[in-house]
Amino acid sequence: MERLATTVLRHRRLVMLFWAVVLLAGVAAATRVADRLTFDFSLPGQPGYEAEVDLVQAYGASTFDTYVPVLTVPEGTTVQEQRTQVAAVFDAVRTSVPGVRVSDLASTGDPGFVGEDGRTTYALVQGPQPAGFEPGIVLQLEPVLEQAATQAGFEVGLTSYGLLSAGGETEGPSVLVETLVGATGALAVLLFVFASFLALVPMVIAAVSILATFLLVLGLTYVTDVSFVVQFLISLIGLGVAIDYSLLVVSRWREERAHGVDNSAAVVTAVRTAGHAVLASGVTVAISLVALLVVPVPFLRSMGLGGMLIPLVSVAVVLTLLPAILGGVGPRVDWPRIRKEGDAARGWSAWARLIVRRRFLAAAVALLALGALVVPVFDLRIGQSDLASLARSGPAYDALEDLRDAGVAPGVLTPITVLVPADEAEQAAEAARGVDGVFAAVGAEPRGELALVDVLPERETVDSDGTAVVAAVRSAVDGAVDGEIGLTGAGPTVEDYGSAVYDNFPYVLLLISVITYVLLVRTFRSVLLPLKAVLLNLVSLAAVFGAVVFFWQQGNGSEALFDVSPTGAITFWLPVLIFAFLFGLSMDYEVFILARMREEYDATGSTSAAVVTGLGRTGRLVTSAALILFFAFAALASAPGTDIKVLGTALGVGILIDATLVRALLVPAMVSLFGRWNWWLPTWLARLLRVEPSPLSGPEVPGLPAQRSEVSPLDAPGSRRI
């Protein structure tokens, strides 16, 4: 690290020129990369997905989202009396919107398409799967329905699970707007931390990191498919990670400068110490994301590959461009120097001394608080959000209410599509009608050797109760037909993700934990500290999921804060994504704190001194870094979709839990409790890992060390460390 810092200082103009070129190339790439990202949620090899492929090939339409137009005929008349005019409205959809499949009263003759009031009818409309955030066929569907219904004198509405999930919005969230919101919050925190124009330097580092990552992702799109979600991760998580890393290095540089060290030596020391922690943190985050490659889901694998680039690029920029800036204009932009870094933060030092004195009490309080947060996790249900937790207003919600008022079960928004041999459609429909929880089953015109049956459940098939109906339908149809059958739709998709993702999740967990442990053993030169770090990370993540279950699934606060009813389940792709990001991001703070404690222990030989000075020096930084990431995730939670809100709040709450209960309370208490065992690394293991050994020292004297100045004679102006 010293050689790297020295080389960068020697060639700082060349380094800055290189990153300036990358910045300009990144600006060009950012405008192009969105068009090359994919909207692929495929699950190759899973039965529901394979049935979906067969459906698209035979009928050209997908079950990705089923649109439900709702027609209401005038008072004094009924749907049966207006049957011809009603059929004409849905025929207009067939002829005017290309690629759609429409099931309605006229095409099926099934009375289930008429509400109990006799005046309301609906249809099931499916079209090609959209290729991105564009609203698919809905922009074509709405004007056709409006025109045809108006001519017939009918009232019309349009709803679907997708429209309700998006809060009624037909456009995707804006990457630029959310990034600017997160950046504004980050800048406010940086101004508080530095109280000088130096606050702008981490923002520059973040801008270069984000745009450089976009440049690499653009290249990656020519090699493999990359999910559209990656662009949001790059912008928001890249913003937080790059600023966090910069914050650590810049603060250490200011500390060295406050001790009278000349500028170049201060840069070298900052890179050697804080930079080493940044490198370990970045690799840890990258490992937790690249481990998603173990999951056989292209969508998650591409997010793992794209997400891995975020911390690695941030580390590269922080360890090269940042030293070049500090070595050049750093002292000039550090004005006015209102806040001094010569001494550790008094408040955090006092807090650390209190924890050392009351280590058992501090550990007990933290564990009890985490335990209380973990308890709800045992009620975690994987699926999709209930309809009640989606949009509470807007045209899509009004159309759904019209259906409910007419006595039509809301399960029509998530039909189960059954594919059977062409000559066995009627047997399949008859068998499906006899399943509890199903109120209608209608066949469609065969295409080639296949026919389909739309099975309409009484409630939406988005959680374990809904998938129980799917399993019952599968069993009933399989016993009624001789040929091969396939089921697709929302319910089968939930089943597919459960088997594809969560059957393999233990392997992801094991892989991340083992690699992280080995990396941290090298970083901390300790056997015990990395084990504690990994275990506490898992406990912290369990607490996050418990909080998500309590707040969103059970609805304790979601309605008051976001006007969202209890979701009833957590969307199937969210837990694994939350885990992958939080495991690495929260480990950042562990590395920041313990790396400084290790440094202080090597200098003093006292665990108590290491805890007090380490937390005194890093407590404010960790808290500020957590606030910066929290603002980024708060911006993410402002998006209209419920799933995005869950993701943003889960990541934000996870960062706060980790930076407060875990890193500011439990970690220092446990380090103080373990004493000299924290720092033990046997010679044979050190030799294997190619690091310096750390033999077990003699027993430490309990209690706090005597007060000492942090500036030794060797740190005095004009002197040099050897």
N, C-alpha and C positions, 0 to 999 in steps of 0.2 A: 504493500500500500504506500509505503514511503517512496519507493522508486516510481510508482505511478504518479504520485503528487509532484515529485521533483521533475519528472518528464513533462507533465502538463504545464508547470510553471515556466519551464525553459522554452516551451513552444506554445505559449498561451494564445498568441495571435493566430497561429495556424489552427489550433483547436477551436477557437471562436469562429474562424472563417468556415471550418468544416461544418459546425452545427448551424451556422447561418444558411449555408447551402441546403442542409437537410431541412431546415425550417421552411425555406421557400418551396422545396420539393414537396414537403408535407402539406403545405397549403393547397398545392395543385392536386395532390392525392386525395385530400379530404373531400374535395368536390366531386371526385369520381368514384370513391370507394363505395358509397351508398348504393350506386347502381349495380355493383357487382356482388353485393351480399345476397344471400339466399333466404328464402322463407320456408325452409324445409323442416318439417316435424316428422319425417318418416321414421318408421321402426322396422327396418328390414328383418324378415324372419318371424315376426310376431303375427299371430293368426288374424287379428283385427286389421292390421296394415295390409296383409296380403289380400284379404277380402276387399279392402278399399281399392287396391290396384285393379282387381277384377271388375269392380263396380265402375271405375272410371273408364276402363277399356270397353266395357259393354254399353254403358249409358252416357259416358262423357261428363257426368256430374259427380261431385264429391260431397261427402257428409261433413266436410270441414265446418260448415255452418248451415243450418236449415232455416231459411227465411219463412215466416208465417204471415202472409197477408190476411187481414181480418176484415170481412165485409159485413156491414149491417144494413139491412133493407129498411125502407121507411115503415113507420108505425101503421098498423092496419093491414099489413100484408106479411107474408112469410117467405122464407127462402124457397120452399117448394113451389109456391105460386110464381116466384120470380126466377125459377130455375134456369130458363133460357138466357135471361139477361146476366145472371150470375156466372154461368158458364162462359158467356162472351167476354167477361172481364178477365178470367183466367186464361182464356184462349188468346187474348191480346198479349199476355205475358209470354206465352209459348211462341208466338210469331214475332214479337218485337225484341225479345231479349235472347240473344244467341247462346246456345249451349246449356239451356236450363232444362231441368226435369220437374214437372209439376204434377202433384197428386191432389185431386180435389173431388168434390161430390160428383161432378159429371163424369170424370174418368174412372171412378171406382164404384159409384152407386152406393157407397157405404154411408149409413145415417150418422155415423160417428163424426162426420164432417159438419154436422149441423148442431148448434147449441141448443140447450134446453128451452131457451126462449123462443125458438123457431125463427128468429129474425137474424141470427148471426151464423155465418159460415166462414170457413178458413180453407187454406190450401197449404201444402208443403212444397216449397220451392228450393231446389238445390242447383248450384251452378259449379263451374270449374273452380278449383282451389285458387285463391289469389296468390300472386307472386310476391307480395310484400305488404306494406302497410296500406296500400290502396284499398278502397272499400269493396273491391270485387264488383259483383253485379248490382249492388244496392243502388248505385247512382243511376243505373239504367232502369232498375225495377220500380223505383219510387214514382218517376214521372209517368210511366206507362200505367201503373195502377191508378194514380190520381186522375189521369185523363179518362180512362175507361170507366172508372167508378162514377165520376162526375157526370159523364154522359148518360149513365144508367140511373142516376139519382140516388146512388148509394153512398154511405159513409165508409171510409177505408182507413186502415192503419197498418203498419208493418212492424213486426218485432222479430227478434231472434236472440239466441243466447249470446252471440257475438256482439250484437248491437247493445244489449243490456250490459254486458261485461265492459264495453268501452265507454259506459256512461252516456250512451247516445251519440258519442262523437264518431264521425266518419273519417277523420284524419288522425294519423298517428301523432304521438308526442314529438315535440321539437327538440332535437339534440342541442342545438345552439342555445335556445332559451334556458333549458335546464342547466347547461354548463355555466351560463352567465349568472344564474341564480346561485349556484354552488360557489362560483368564483368570487362573487360579492361577499358572501359569508366568510370565505377563506381569507380574503383581504382584510376584513374587519378584525379577524383573530390575529393575523400577522402584524397589523398595526399596533395592536395591544401588546403583543409579545416583544416586538423590536422597538416600537416607539421611534422609528426613524424611516428614512427612505429605503433602508435595507429590506423593508417588507416587500418591495417590488421585485427583489431578486428571485425569491421562490416562485413568484407568479411567472416570471420569464422562464424559469426552469420547467415549470408545469406546461407552459405553452409549447416549448420545444419538445418535451417528452410526448405530449399528446399528438402533435403533428407528426413526429418521427414514427410513432406507433401506427398512425394511419398509413404512413408510407409503406411500412413493412406489411401491414395487413393487406394493402392493395396488391403487393407482390404475392402474398399468401393466397389470394383469391384466384390467381392463375395456376396454382398448384392443387388446391382443394376447395371445396365449398366452405364458406364462412357464414355463420348465422347473422342475420340483421341485428340481433341483440348486442353483438360485439361492439357496435358503434356507440351504444349508450355506456357500456362498461368502460371503453377507452376514455370517453369524455369525462365521466363522473368519477370513476374509481381512479383513473389515471391522474385526474386533478388532485384528488386527496393524497394518493401515494407519493407523487412527485413532490408535493409541498411538504408532506411529513418528513420525507428523507432530507429535503433541503433544510428544513427547520432544525433538524438534529445537527447537521454539519455546520450550518451557519452559527448556531448557538455555541458550539464548541470552539469555533474560530474566534468569536467575540470573547469567549472566556479566556482563551490564550492571549489575545490582544490586551485584555484587561489586566493580565498578570505581567505585562511589560514585554512580552515576546514580540520580536519583529514580525512583519506581515508574512513573509515567505515561510518562516518557521511555524507560524500559527496555522497557516494553510496545511502544511505537511502534517502537523500534529492532529489537526481536525480530521484529515483524511485517514491517518493511521488509526485513530481511535473511533470516532463517530462513523467515518467512512467504512470501517471494517464491520460495524454493526449494521449499517445500511446494506452492505453486500449480503450479509447473512440473512437479513430480513427479506430482501428482494428475492433471493433464491428460495426461501421458505414459501413465500407467496406463490412463486412460479411453480414449485413442486405441488402445492395443494391444488393448483388449477390443471396442470398437465396430467395429474392423476385421473382426471375425468376421461382420459383416453381408455381407461379400463372399462367404462360404461359403453355398451354396444348401441349407443344412440347418436346418430350423426349430428343432431342439433347440439347435444351437450359436448360431444367431442370437439366440434368446431369452436365452441365457446371456451373450452379448455385451451386449445391451441392459440386462439386470438387473445384470450385473457392472460395467458402466460407471458405474452410480449409486453404487457403493461408494466409489471414490476421490473422486468429485465431492462427495458429501454430506460425507465426512470433511473435505475441504478447507474446505467452507463452515462446518462446525462449528468447526474449528480456528482459522479466521481471524476468527470472530465471537464465539462463546461463550467460547473459551479466553482471548482478551484481556480480555473482560468479567470473567471470574473472577480473572485475575491482577491486573487493575487494581483489583479490590475487595478480595477476601480473600486474594490471593496471598501477601503478606508474612506474614500470620498463620498460614497453613497450612505455610509453609516453616520448620518447626520439628520437631525440633532440627536446626540446620544443622551436621551433622557433616562433610559433604563440602563443600569450597569450590570455587567456579568462577572465582576470580580469575585463576588461571594455567592454561595449557594442561596437559593430562595429561603428566607427565614421561616416563612410559614410551612413550607414543605419539610424543612429540616426539623422544625419543632414537631410536626406530625410524625416524622420518622422516629424521633426519639421517644415519643409517646407509644408508638407501636412496639418498639424494642422493649420498653419497660412493661407493657401490657400485652406481650406477644400471644399468650394463651387466650386472653379475652378477645383480642383482635381477630385471631384465627376463628374462634368460635362464632363471633358475630357474622363474619363474612360467610362462613359455611352455612349458618342457619338461614341467612338471607338468600344465598344461592339455592339452598334446599327448598325454600318456599317457592322460588321461581321455577324449579325443576318439576315440582309436583304435577302441574297440569299437563306436562308432556306425555304422561301415560294415557291421556285421552286423545292423543293426536290421531286424526283421521286423514288419510290421503285420498284425494279425489279432485273435485272442482268445487268452486263456490256455489252455494245454493242461489236460486233465482232471487230469493228475498234479500240477499246481500248485494245485489247488483244495482242497477240504476233505480232511483226512487222517483224520478220525474223524467219528462221528455216524451216524445212521440212513441218510442219503443215501449216505454213503461205503460203509457196510456193504452196501447194496443193489447198488451198483456192483460191489463185490467179489464178490457172489454171481453177478452176470452174468458177470464175468470167469472165475470158477472153473468156470462151466458152459460156457465156451468161446464165449460170445457177444461179438462185437466191440463195443467201447465206442462205435463210431460211431452206434449206435442212438439215442444221446442227441441227435444233431444230424442228423436225417434231411433229405434233400433232397426237397422236395415239388414235383412236376412237374404242371402243369395242361395238359391237352390236350383236344381236342374229344371229346365224349362217346363217339363210336363208335370211337375210336382208342386207348383206354386199354391194351388188351392188346398192341398193337404197340409202344407206348411202353415198357411194362414189360419186354417181351422185349428191346428194344434196350438199356435201362438195365442189365439183368442181365449183358450181355456186356462191360460196362466194367470195366477193371482197377480194383480197389479197392472194388468194390461186391459185397456178398454176398447181397443180396435186393432185389427190387423188387415191390411188391404194389399192386394197384389198389383203389379204393374205389367204392362205388355212385355212378353219375353223378348230378349235380344239374343239371337243366336241360340246357344245351348243353355243360356242362363235366364232365370227370371228372378225378380226381387219381390220381397214382401216388406212393406213398411209396418212395423209394429209400434203402436202408440202406447207408451206407458202412462200410468196415472200421475206419476211424479217424475221429475227430471232424473236422468240416470248419470249422476255426477259424483256419487260417493258410494260407500260400501252398501247402503240399502239399495241404491239404484243398480249397482252391479250384481246384486243378488237376483234382481229381476232378469238381468241379461243372462245370467247362468241358468235360470229356470227356463227362459225362452230357448236357449241353446239345447238344453236337455229335452224339452218337449218336441222341438222341431226335428232333432236328430232321431228321436224315436218314431217319428211319423213319416219320414222320407227315407228312401233307400240310397239315394246318391249323396255326394259330398255337399256339405253346407258351409257357409261362411257368414260371420256376423261382423258388421262394422257400424260406426256411429260413435257418439260420445262415450257411452258406457263401455263398449269393447276397447276404445282407446285408453280409458282409465285402467282397464285390466292389463293392456299391453305395456303401458308405462310401469305399472307395478311390478310386472315380471322382468322387464328389461332393465329397469333402473335399480330397484331395491333388492332384487335377487343378487345383484353384483355389488351392492353398496358396501357390504362388509370387506370386500377385497380393496375397494377404494380407501376405506378407512384404515385398513391395515397398512397399505402401501404408503399413504401419506404419513402415518404415525412413525413408521420405521425409518423412512428416509429423513424425516424432520429430526428425529431423535439423533441419528448419526451426524447430521449436519450441526446440530446444536452441541453435541459432545465436543466437536472440534472447535466451535466458537467459544464456548464457556470453559473448555478444558475441565470438564466435570462429568461425573457419571450421574449424580443425583439431580442436579439442576435441570438438565434436559428432560429427564423423566417427569419431574414435577411440572415442567412447562407443558408437556404434551397432555398430561392428565388434567391439569387445570384448564387447558384449552377445551378439552372434551366436556368437562363440567360446565364451563362457561357457555358452550354451544347448547348443551342440554337446557340451561337456564333460558337462553334465547328462544329456543323452540317452545319451552313452557310459557314464556311471555306471549309468543305469537298465538299459541292455542288459547290462552286466557283472553287476550285482547280481540283477536279476529274470529277464531273458530267459535268460541263461546260468547263473543260479543260484549265483553266487559269494557266498554269505552269506545268501541269502534263507531257506534251510532252517534255518541255525543261529539266525538272529534271529527269523524269523516262522514257522518250521516250514512253509514253502511251497517246493515243488520248483520247478525252473526252469520259467518260464511258456512258453518256446519262442517267444513273440511278445508284442508289446505291443498291448493292446486298441486298436482302430482309432480311437476317439474321444479317447484320452488324449494323444497327442503334440500335437495342435493346441491342446488346452485348456492343457496344461502350457506351451506356447510363449506363448500369449496372456497368461497371468498372470505368468510369470516375466520376460518381456521388460519389462513395465512395472514390476513390483515391484523387480527388480534395478536398473533404471535410477534408482530412488529414491536409492540409495546413491551412484551416480555424481553425481547432481544435488547431494546434500547436501555431498559432498566438494569437487567442483569449484566450486560456488557460493562456498564459503568461500575456496578458493584464489584465485578471481577477485577476491574482495573484498580479500584480503591483497595480491595483486599490484598492484591499483589504489592501495593505500595505500603500498607500498614500492618498486614497480618491480623487484622481484627475484623470479625464479621459484623460487629455492632457498628464500627466506623464505616464499613463498606455499605451497610444498609442506610445509615444516616446521610452520608455524603452522596451515595448513589441516588437515593430518592430525592434528596435536596436539590441535586443537579438536574434530574430528569423529570421530576413530578410535574413541573409547570409545562415542560415540553410535551409530555405524554397527554396531559389534559388538553393542551392547545391543539395537538395533532388530532385527538379524538373529536374535538369540536369542529375542526375543518372537515373531517370525513362525515361528521353528522350533518353539516350543512349540505354537503354533496348528496347525501342520501335523502335528506329532507326535500331537496329539489326533485329527486326521483319519485318520492312519494306524492308529489303534487300532480303527477300524471293522472289522466281520467280513469284508467282501468283499475279494477279492484286488485288484480294480481300484482300489478306494478306497485300499488300502494302497500301491499303486504310485503313485497320484496324490499322496498325502500325503508319501511319502518323496521323490519326485521334486522336489516344491516345497521341502521342507525342506532336502534336500541342495543344491539349486540356490541357495537363499539363503545357505547356509554357504560354498559354493564362491565365490560372487560377493563375499561380504563379506570373505573371507580372501585367496584367491589373486589375485582380480582387483582389488578396490578397495583392499585394504590393502598390496598388493605391486606388482602390475603397473601400476596407474594412477599412483601417485606416481613410479614409476621412469620411465614414459614421459613424464609431464609434465616431469620433470627433464631427460630426454633432448632433448625438443623445444625447450626454452628459450623464447626470445622468440616463436617461431612459434606457441606455444599461444594467444597473446592477440591475434592479428591478425584484424581485421575491416575490410575496405576500405570506404572512404566510400560508394561507390555501392551496395554491398550493405546497409550500415547504413541508408542513406536508404530503400532499398526495404523493409526490414523495420521501419523506424520506430524504430530504436534508436541510441544514441550510437556513433559509429565508434571503432575501436581501431587506430590506425596502428601499423605495424611499428617498434619501437624499435631503438636501436642494439644492437650485440652486448653480451651480458652477460658479466661477468667470471666465469669458472668458479670453483666452490667455494662454500662456505657463507658467508652474510653474517655479520657480527659479531653477537654476542649482544646482544639489545636487550630492553628492558622492553616488555611488551605494553600498558602503561598510559602513554599519552602525557600531556603536561601538559594537553591539552584534555580528557582523561578524568578529571581530578582533581575531587574533590568541589567543588561550587559553580560549576564552569565549564560552558560549553555549547559543543557542536559547532556550527559554522556550515556 
